[in-house]
Amino acid sequence: MPSPIRILIVDDDVDFLQSQKRLFEQRGFSVLCACSETDARNALREHKAKMDVSLIDMDIETSDSGLKLVELIAKDYSDIVSVVLAGKGAVENAVLSLQAGAFTYILKGETEPALVCEVVPKAATYGCQSRDLQQSLQEAREALRKVAGDFSHAMETLLRVAEELQKLTLKRPHD
């Protein structure tokens, strides 16, 4: 049986946070909660290897702290995929969330909880596929460097042999 998806939910509305925690746990997710940006940063430091997805309120504490957290995760915890929750539905907020590095943007209160629960596994799958692709890309780069190094060494050897042949040709007495 596969391990449960591990999710960090960040929201300063404690009632909403607890209802989301119950909802996700009932569906088999492993849930960690934080009610502030500071708590979220601490949880990330302590549990980063144990998180797959972060579900972040865009307006925790201040109007831009959720976006700052998304940017931090995208930069320093790139294995964790972020989903932004927002109470206000401005297109600008969605764009800012995606630009900050979020996988998607969901409106709180206007989105069915079951839909949110469907988005999180998709985000986790995206994160897993992204990690696999990054690993494959790294392996391809290393293989290319090795081939390029081998090719470079072979070219240097061929040039040395050509130079030696040229020297021999020039030293050879003419008939």
C-alpha positions in Angstrom: 0.0 0.0 0.0 1.5 3.4 -1.0 2.3 5.9 1.8 -0.3 8.6 2.4 0.2 12.0 0.8 1.7 14.4 3.3 0.2 17.8 3.4 1.0 21.0 5.3 -2.1 23.3 5.7 -1.3 26.9 6.6 -4.2 29.2 7.6 -4.7 31.7 10.3 -8.4 30.9 10.6 -8.1 28.1 13.2 -11.7 26.8 12.6 -11.1 26.5 8.9 -7.7 24.9 9.6 -9.2 22.3 11.8 -12.0 21.5 9.4 -9.5 21.1 6.6 -7.3 18.9 8.8 -10.3 16.6 9.6 -11.4 16.5 6.0 -8.0 15.5 4.7 -7.3 13.0 7.4 -10.7 11.3 6.8 -9.5 10.8 3.2 -6.2 9.2 4.3 -3.9 12.1 4.1 -1.1 12.8 6.6 -1.7 16.3 7.8 0.5 18.9 9.5 -1.1 22.3 10.4 0.4 25.8 10.9 -1.6 28.9 11.8 1.0 31.5 10.9 3.8 32.1 8.5 6.3 31.6 11.3 4.8 28.3 12.3 4.8 27.2 8.6 8.5 28.1 8.3 9.3 26.1 11.4 7.3 23.2 10.2 9.1 23.3 6.8 12.5 23.3 8.5 11.6 20.4 10.8 9.5 18.3 8.3 10.6 19.2 4.8 11.5 15.7 3.8 8.0 14.6 5.1 5.9 17.0 3.0 4.5 16.5 -0.5 2.0 19.4 -0.8 1.4 22.7 1.0 -2.1 24.2 1.1 -1.5 27.9 1.9 -4.0 30.7 2.7 -3.0 33.6 0.6 -3.7 36.1 3.3 -2.3 34.5 6.5 -1.4 37.4 8.9 -0.8 40.0 6.1 -2.0 40.4 2.5 1.3 39.1 1.1 2.6 36.6 3.6 1.0 33.6 1.9 2.7 34.6 -1.4 6.0 35.0 0.4 5.6 31.5 1.8 4.8 30.1 -1.7 8.0 31.8 -3.0 10.1 30.4 -0.2 8.8 26.9 -0.8 9.4 27.2 -4.6 12.9 28.4 -3.9 14.1 26.4 -0.9 11.8 23.4 -0.7 11.2 22.7 -4.4 10.1 19.1 -3.7 6.9 20.5 -2.1 4.1 21.6 -4.4 2.1 24.6 -3.2 -1.7 25.1 -3.6 -2.9 28.6 -2.7 -6.3 29.1 -1.0 -7.8 32.6 -1.1 -11.0 34.1 0.3 -11.1 36.8 -2.4 -11.5 35.9 -6.0 -9.4 38.4 -8.0 -7.8 37.2 -11.2 -4.7 39.2 -10.1 -4.4 37.0 -7.0 -4.5 33.9 -9.1 -1.8 35.2 -11.4 0.4 36.4 -8.5 0.0 32.9 -6.9 1.1 31.1 -10.0 4.0 33.5 -10.6 5.1 32.9 -7.0 5.4 29.2 -7.8 2.0 27.7 -6.9 0.6 24.7 -8.7 -2.9 26.2 -8.6 -5.2 28.6 -6.9 -8.5 27.8 -5.2 -11.2 30.0 -3.8 -12.1 29.3 -0.2 -15.9 28.9 0.4 -16.7 28.8 -3.3 -14.9 25.5 -4.0 -16.4 22.2 -2.8 -14.2 20.6 -0.2 -14.2 17.3 -2.2 -12.7 19.3 -5.2 -9.9 20.6 -3.0 -9.3 17.0 -1.9 -9.0 16.0 -5.6 -6.5 18.8 -6.4 -4.0 17.8 -3.7 -3.3 14.3 -5.1 -2.9 15.9 -8.5 -0.4 18.4 -7.1 1.5 15.5 -5.3 1.6 13.6 -8.6 2.9 16.6 -10.4 5.6 17.1 -7.7 6.6 13.4 -8.0 6.8 13.6 -11.8 8.7 16.9 -11.6 11.2 15.3 -9.2 11.6 12.3 -11.5 12.1 14.6 -14.6 14.6 16.7 -12.7 16.5 13.5 -11.7 16.5 12.3 -15.3 17.6 15.7 -16.6 20.5 15.7 -14.1 21.5 12.1 -15.1 21.4 13.2 -18.8 23.5 16.2 -18.1 26.1 14.1 -16.3 26.1 11.6 -19.2 26.5 14.4 -21.7 29.4 15.9 -19.7 31.1 12.5 -19.7 30.5 12.0 -23.5 31.7 15.5 -24.1 34.8 14.9 -22.0 35.5 11.6 -23.7 35.0 13.3 -27.1 37.3 16.1 -26.1 40.0 13.7 -25.0 39.6 11.7 -28.3 39.9 14.9 -30.3 43.0 16.0 -28.4 44.6 12.5 -29.1 43.7 12.7 -32.8 45.2 16.2 -33.0 48.4 15.0 -31.3 48.6 12.0 -33.7 48.0 14.3 -36.7 50.7 16.7 -35.5 53.1 13.8 -35.1 52.3 12.5 -38.6 52.8 15.9 -40.0 56.2 16.2 -38.3 57.2 12.7 -39.6 56.0 13.7 -43.1 58.1 16.9 -43.1 61.2 15.0 -41.8 60.9 12.3 -44.4 63.4 12.6 -47.3 61.9 13.3 -50.6 62.4 10.8 -53.4 
